[in-house]
Amino acid sequence: MTLPAVLPLAALGSTAFAALAWGSILLVLAVFLAVGWLVLTE
Amino acid sequence: MVSSAVVLTLTAATVLVFTGVGLLAARGRIDSVETYISARDSAGSGTLAATVIASMMGVWILLSPAEAGAAFGGLPAVLGYAIGSAIPLILFVPVGARIREVMPAGHSLTEFAYARFGSGMYLLVLLVSVFYMFIFLAAEMTGIAGALALVADVPLWQTSLLIGGFVLVYTTYGGLLASIVTDTVQTLIILPLLAVGFGGALLSLGGASELHATVVSADPTLLDPGFGPGLEFGLYVAFALLGANMLNQGVWQRVYAADGERALRRGMGIAAVVVVPMLLLAGLFGIAAAGLGLTESGSASIAFFLVLAEAFPTWVTLAIVVLAVLLVMSSADTMFNAIASVVTADLARLLDDPDQRTLWLGGRGLTVAVALAAIFIGAQGYSVLQLFLTADLLAAGVFVPFLAGLYTERLTGPGALVSGIAGLLVGFAYFPSLRGLVAAVPGVGSMLPAPSFLIAFAGATLVSAALTVVATLLGGADADLESLGREVRALDDPVADGGSEQ
């Protein structure tokens, strides 16, 4: 089984790409703060 | 290229610090085989999240998602990897609660398989689980040895021996407790290091907009979320990750380590949230490598490190080296103890009333044996991708009937075994990597369908699931799930820390 070569979705634009990259970095940092706080308050 | 002496010194300093942390954390606290392989009800939600993140996120996150992004379909392949890694963690919330309810004094998944299904399914689960965990371990050692060889020309055996040897020291001494404590500290370093390292890398590549323009001009399909081959890869890798992680004893140990159901729910939930951006970021650098034309010579498997060598300033490279070493250490200690715990828990049942000394020797001896084998394999520089996929396929065929035993009393051992084997047969028939082997069976070669990873993984999972439903409906068994908890013996007769009886 092979899926169609390209489904009709728009390629990721420049803004969305930047949001994906920097948003991921910020989310990792946010989880770091959350885990750190939870560990320290256990 | 960064100097090998600098990288080796940094690696040695990192492993020394965490070996010290592991030894100090476990000092005087490992008083029985029970505490060596189990840390029951000891981890709050933060510690649980940290140890699950550290255990599951090995150096593979710097290799496989980047390779997927570069060579297997760009963004949708990376998204499949990221979301597929989170799904098992979310599933472990209800499944983990059920495991703790059905077998509250349990230690391992094979213990459950034997008590619930008998010896046939036990052997199948033991084989698949240990094979997967050992391949994971070997892949980690191979990955870090290859990465440091690429970044700083460090000989494979030096990296493998240095990291494997020190992890062995604190894991053999401190067992699961040492693993969880070091995991927690490592996660609190890994997460900011990853964020800062990747942020610095993104900036050194000219920022997100310039990188986007480079990738789009090279190959726009790399950033197309609807790109067919990428979607196909994303789907089958999600099936592969699901089965393999549900049979990961390291996660089962942490299910028992959770300090109650709330900690289990929050810990697994937090881990599931963070693995998605971690894998997305790693995958984006594979896409960047392809866009920069660095993977044209077929070197997609080291795509992340090609970008590292090409464009990153020295401080980012060194930060990534520390990150990679921490990722390996935190996964390797989990696998060392997980494999040892499976066998130690089974020894207690298989041997006729073994004493604590025998169990100690079994547990620690096996940790050493597993570590030495992994160090040896890591120093060889083998390609372990095919073995990894094979281990994933085996797990995909087995995990549904195995887990169904937690929920239904009507599924028999033979019913679960037949469902699992049927799933595996479907998987083998379609699995491209095993075609030569399967075709060698007389009369089978001409009957094999067209190969497809997607059908192999999805077929193994779905066929075993469908047959599990049929076997459950037809099954006349009336297994008593409530009795399972009483069949599992505790291993906590106190002994001295050094391993001799008091």
Contacts between the chains, C-beta under 8 A, distances in Angstrom:
chain1	res1	chain2	res2	distance
A	1	B	232	7.9
A	1	B	452	5.4
A	1	B	454	5.9
A	1	B	455	5.4
A	2	B	228	7.1
A	2	B	229	7.9
A	2	B	232	6.7
A	2	B	452	7.5
A	3	B	228	4.0
A	3	B	229	7.3
A	3	B	231	5.3
A	3	B	232	4.8
A	4	B	228	4.9
A	5	B	227	7.7
A	5	B	228	4.7
A	5	B	229	7.4
A	6	B	221	6.7
A	6	B	224	6.3
A	6	B	226	6.0
A	6	B	227	5.8
A	6	B	228	6.0
A	7	B	226	3.2
A	7	B	227	7.6
A	7	B	228	6.5
A	7	B	231	7.0
A	8	B	226	6.5
A	9	B	224	6.5
A	9	B	225	5.2
A	9	B	226	3.2
A	10	B	224	7.9
A	11	B	216	7.0
A	11	B	220	5.2
A	11	B	221	7.7
A	11	B	223	4.9
A	11	B	224	4.5
A	11	B	225	7.8
A	12	B	75	6.2
A	12	B	212	7.7
A	12	B	223	4.2
A	12	B	224	7.3
A	12	B	225	6.5
A	13	B	212	7.9
A	14	B	208	7.4
A	14	B	209	5.2
A	14	B	212	4.6
A	14	B	213	7.1
A	17	B	208	5.8
A	17	B	209	8.0
A	17	B	211	7.6
A	17	B	212	4.3
A	17	B	223	6.5
A	18	B	207	7.9
A	18	B	208	3.6
A	18	B	209	6.3
A	18	B	212	7.1
A	20	B	280	6.7
A	20	B	284	7.4
A	21	B	202	5.9
A	21	B	208	5.0
A	21	B	211	8.0
A	21	B	281	7.1
A	21	B	284	5.9
A	22	B	199	7.8
A	22	B	202	7.8
A	22	B	208	6.6
A	23	B	277	7.5
A	24	B	198	8.0
A	24	B	276	7.9
A	24	B	277	3.5
A	24	B	278	7.8
A	24	B	280	4.9
A	24	B	281	4.9
A	24	B	284	7.9
A	25	B	195	4.9
A	25	B	198	5.9
A	25	B	199	5.1
A	25	B	202	7.8
A	25	B	277	7.4
A	25	B	281	6.8
A	26	B	195	7.8
A	27	B	273	7.5
A	27	B	274	7.1
A	27	B	276	7.9
A	27	B	277	4.4
A	28	B	191	5.5
A	28	B	194	5.9
A	28	B	195	4.5
A	28	B	274	6.2
A	28	B	277	5.2
A	28	B	278	6.2
A	28	B	281	7.4
A	29	B	191	7.2
A	29	B	192	6.6
A	29	B	195	4.7
A	31	B	191	6.3
A	31	B	270	6.3
A	31	B	273	6.2
A	31	B	274	4.1
A	32	B	188	6.9
A	32	B	191	3.7
A	32	B	192	5.3
A	32	B	195	7.1
A	34	B	46	7.9
A	34	B	270	6.5
A	35	B	46	5.3
A	35	B	49	5.3
A	35	B	50	5.3
A	35	B	53	7.7
A	35	B	187	6.4
A	35	B	188	6.8
A	35	B	191	7.2
A	35	B	270	6.4
A	36	B	46	7.5
A	36	B	188	5.6
A	37	B	46	7.3
A	38	B	44	6.8
A	38	B	45	5.5
A	38	B	46	2.7
A	38	B	47	7.9
A	38	B	49	7.1
A	38	B	266	7.8
A	38	B	270	7.9
A	39	B	44	7.6
A	39	B	46	3.9
A	39	B	47	5.8
A	39	B	50	6.4
A	39	B	184	6.1
A	39	B	188	7.1
A	40	B	46	7.7
A	41	B	46	7.6
A	42	B	44	3.8
A	42	B	45	7.9
A	42	B	46	5.8
A	42	B	47	6.3
